Amino acid sequence: MQGRDRPPTIIAPSLLSCDFGRLAEESKRMVELGADWLHVDVMDGHFVPNLTLGPPIVQSLRRHTPAFLDCHLMVAQPARWVADFAAAGASMFTFHLEAVECGQAAVRQLIGAVHAAGMLCGLTIKPGTPVEQLLPYLEAGLPDMVLIMSVEPGFGGQAFQPSTMDKVRFLRSRFPDLYIEVDGGLAPSTIQQAADAGANAIVAGSAVFGAPDPGAVICQLRGAVDAAATAGAQQQHQQQQPLGAA
């Protein structure tokens, strides 16, 4: 992280906004245009009022791409899907803290099960969930990433909620090496707020897939995060200089 105040920049186009009839082709195109990850939104119609794709589609996609598949599970019982998504080839299994009803022990057990299945594990929270609820797991170094939702999960194309960036600032100040992903309403017009707050992983759906030049949008998102990371590191360096130092 030399010269940066956060981990490497990750741009993850959300496949929820692509043409599902051309899923493999669209996924390949995004990687060729500079995407680091492919974000896969999994919805069960129970935890959120929408139904998208599941393990069979992930498995089919995996046969066509070696890309990092960043799977965001918006499902009511995430534990029951660990084995299926591992077998399908998911790279990251991110589940909602709100979906685990049996307390901290159950969350810790689920994180362990995800890791044991060979996947990285992310934790995510809705806009209305206090960020402090993540602290017991982060302080123990359990998840590999935190996803801060900047819209209510369930549908693409929603408006970015700036107030959610307070959670990102809170986490970045305490965990400088943490992968912090932001998802919801991110576009060239809103990326600066997420970048300045300390996010390093950016999910964007309609802003990328709906653009005349998706590659230019990916570059713009990356540039904003990289610039903020460099500026943050310079500011930290200046603050650490002794009085009177050049």
Helices and strands as residue ranges (DSSP letters): E 10-13, G 15-17, G 20-22, H 23-32, E 37-43, H 55-62, E 68-74, G 78-81, H 82-88, E 92-96, G 97-99, H 104-116, E 120-125, G 131-134, H 135-139, E 145-149, G 162-164, H 165-174, E 179-183, H 191-197, E 201-204, H 206-209, H 214-240
